[in-house]
Amino acid sequence: MIEFLQQTSNGLVLGSSYVLIALGLTMIFGMLNILNFAHGELLMVGGFATLGIAVGLNVPYLFAIFLSMIVVGVLGIVIERTAFRPLRKSDGINLLVTSLAVSILLQNLMQIIVGPDPHNIVSPFSQTNFDLGGVILNGHRLFIFIFSFILISILYFVIQRTKIGIAMRACAFDMETAQLMGIKASTVIVTTFAVGSALAASAGALLAPIFSVYPTMGVMSTMKAFVVVLLGGVGNIPGAIVGGLIIGLTETYAAGYISSEYKDVFAFVIMILILLFKPEGLFGKNVQEKV
């Protein structure tokens, strides 16, 4: 029982980081109806930004996270304005190819700057462990869960209770009608990119002390976020939250009770099953279109 609780706590920590990645991806998809394959690279840049700020500028780790979120949020705005906005009214395949191009560009640019080798960040919380009835919880893993919970709660409140959040939901539901009602779609879209990018950066900053930071780390993160989005329902924020926790728990249980070598396989098995039996996701709606 103790081992099960230990694996569950680890799974919730991993799942909460997946939620942060998937939220930005599903928000952008709900707004523009595209899957941004460069989203994982924003996580990678967030990790390196945290490393540079914390080590290079000697800024405390916690403040380095917030600063990296700002930096990558600005980067998200630049990407939206230079890469996606000029092609917003073109075919979806053009936007998809553009996101792949941005992904490759960021990967290679970071390899030129820092090299291909992984880099480590030391968290001030890593040296502390908490014994909760036999369940050992590392201080940094607890910090990840609490920090992620706070960010997710703030985002959910903003989307549900604020004017910009209502505008986001309106644009995601029907962009043209929202514009006719006086909503500035361009402002909403760029805000969505900034918020989604900042969330991805926070995930990279939080995971860096555990898994290190390297230029290609965003590839698998994008794929995992894609699985989470499909599981929860494309464009569905509560679904992304639940889906991220499910994937995190599944991978942790697989690694703990089967083999850590195959833990990534289970996420993609879930993706295949969802596509076969419930393609709209757990919380999505199956909408029939009349032609």
N, C-alpha and C positions, 0 to 999 in steps of 0.2 A: 504493500500500500504506500509506503514511504517513497519507494522508487517511482511509482505511478504519479504521485504528487510532485516529485522532483521533475519528472519529464513534463508534466503539465505546466509547471511554472516556467520551465525553459521554453515550452511551446508558445505560451502566451507572450513572452518577451519577443521571440522571433516573429510571431504573428502580428504584434503591434507595429513592428518595423515594416512588415509587408503592407499593413494598412496605410501607413504614411506614403509609401511609394504608389500604391494603387489609387489612392484618393485623387492625387493630381492627374493620373492617367485617365481615370473615369470622368473627372470634371472636364478635361479638355475634349474627350470623346463626346460627352453629352453636349458640348457647346458647338464643336465644329464637325462632329461625326467622322473623326479620323483617329487612328491609333498612332500616337507619337512615339515612334521607336527610338527617339533620342532621349526619352524620359530617364532611362537608367543612367545615361551619361551625366545627367544633372545630379544624380545621387553621387556619382564618382567625383564630379567637380566639387560637390559639397564636402566630401571627405577630404579632398586635397586642400580646399579652402580652409577648412578647420585646422588641418595640419600646419599650413603656412602661417595662419594667424596665431595659433597656440604656440608653435615652436619658433617660427621666424620672428614674430613680434612680441613673444613672451606674454601673451594674453591668457588669462585663466580659461580653462577648457569650457566652462559653462558660457562665458561671454563669447568665446570663439564660435560656439554653435549658433548663437543669434546673429553674429556678424556674417557668418558663412551663409545663413539663410537669406540675409539681405543681399549679399553679393550674387548668389545664384538666382534670387528673385529678379534682380536687375538683368542678369544674363537671360532669363526666361523672357523678359520683355524684349530684349534685343533680338532673340531668336524669332519671336512672334512677329516683330515688325519687319525684319529683313528676310526671313525665310518663308513664313506662312501667310502673312497678310497680302503680299502681292499675288498669291495663288489661291486666295480664299474662295473665289468664284469659279475656279477651274475644277476639273475632274478630281475625284478622291484619290485616284492612283497617283496623280502628280504630287499631292500633299504627302502621300505615303512615301514616295521615293525621296521627297525632300527631307522628311524626318530621318530616313536611313542615311542620307548624305550628311546631315548635321551630326548624326551619331558617329559616323566614321571620321568626320572632321574633328570632333571633340576628342575622340580616342587618340588619333594620331598626333594632334596638337599637344595633348598632355604627355604622350610618350616622348615627344621632342623636348618638352620642358623639364620633366622630372625623370625620364627613363622608364623602362618596363618593369623594374623591380618593385616589389611591395614595400610600403612604408608603414611604420607603426606609430600610433598615437597612444600616449599614456593617459588614462583617465584617473582623476583623483579619487574616484569611488571604487576602483578595482581592488584595492587592498583591503576593503571592508567586506566581511561576510556576516550574514544574519542566519541564525539557527531558529527556524520556525517549526518547532515540534519535530525535529529530525530532518526537515527539508532545508537544505543549505541554499541560500539565495545570495549570489554575489551582489555587492553594492552597485556595481555598474549596470547589471541586468535589471535590478530593481529601479534604478534611475531611468533606464530606457523605457520601462513599462509606465512609470509615473509621468515622465515627460511626454511620451506618446499620448497617453490618456488625456493630458491637459490640452495638447495641440488639437486632438480629435474633437474634444468637447468644445473648444473655442470655435473651430471650423463649423461644427454642426450648429452652434448657436448663431454664428454669423449668417449661415445659409438660411436658417429657418426664421430668424427674428429681425434681421436688418434689411435696409433698403437695397444695398448692393447684393445681398443674398437673394432677396426676392427677384431682383433683376436677373441674376444668374439663372435662377430656376425658370424664369419666364423665357429667357433666350434659349435655354436648353430645350424647352418644350416647343417653342415656335419662334424662330428668330425673326421672321418677317413681321409677324403680328406684334411682337415685342417692340420692334422699331416703329411700327405704325402707332403704337401707344406712347411714343416719346422716349423710349429707352435707348440710350446711346450704346449700340451693340459693340462698337470698337472698344469703348472704355471697359465694358464688361468682359470682353474677350481678353484684353491685355491684363486685366486684373486677375482673371482666372489663370492665365499663364504664370503670372508672378506668384500667386498663392501656391499653385501646383508645383512650381519649381522650388519654392522655399520648403515645401513639405518633403520633397525628394532630397533636398540638401540636408534637412534635419535627420532623415533616415541614414544618409551616408555618414554624417557626423557621429551619430549614435552608435552605428555598427563598426566604425573604424577601429576603436580600441579592441574589438573582439576578433575581427576578420582581417585587419590591416586594410590598406588602401593601395590600389594598383589601377592602371589606366583602363583595363578591360573588365573591371568588376561590374560595370553597368549592364553588360550583355545579359547575364543571367538574371539580374535584378529586373530588367525589362520583361523578360519571359515570365518570371514569377508574378510580376504585377499584372501581366496579361491574363494569366491563369486566374488570379484573384478577381479581376474584373469580370471575366466570363462566368465564374462561379457565382458571384453575387448578383450579376445582372448588369449589363453594359449601361453606364450612365447612372447607376443607382448607388448613391453614397452609403446608405445603411447597408446595402448589399456588399459593398467593398469592405466595410468594417467587419462584418460577419465572415466574409470570404477570406480575408486576410488572417483572421484568427484560426479558421478551420485549416487553412494550408499550413500555418505555422505549427499547429498541434499535430497535424498529420505527419509532417516531416520529422518532427521531434520524436514522436512515437515510433516511426519507421527506423530512425537512426538508433533509438534506444533498445528496441525489441527485435529488430531484424538485422539491419546492417547500415552503417553510416554511408557506405559506398552507393547505396541505392536510394537514399532519401530523396534526391531530386527527381527520381523516376516517378514517385507516387504523385507528385504535383501534376505531372503531365498525364498520368493515367486518369486523374480526376478531370483534367481538361477534356480528354477524349470522351469520357463518360458523359460529361455535361453536354458536349456538342452532339452526342448521339441521342441522348434521352431527354434533355431539358435545355435546348440551345438558348432559351431566353434567360437562363440562370435561375438561382433560387428565389430571387426577389424581383426579377424582371417580368414584364408582361408580354405575352405572345400576341402581337398585333398583326392582324390580317389586312393586307392591302388589296384594294379592288383595282383591277386594271381595265 
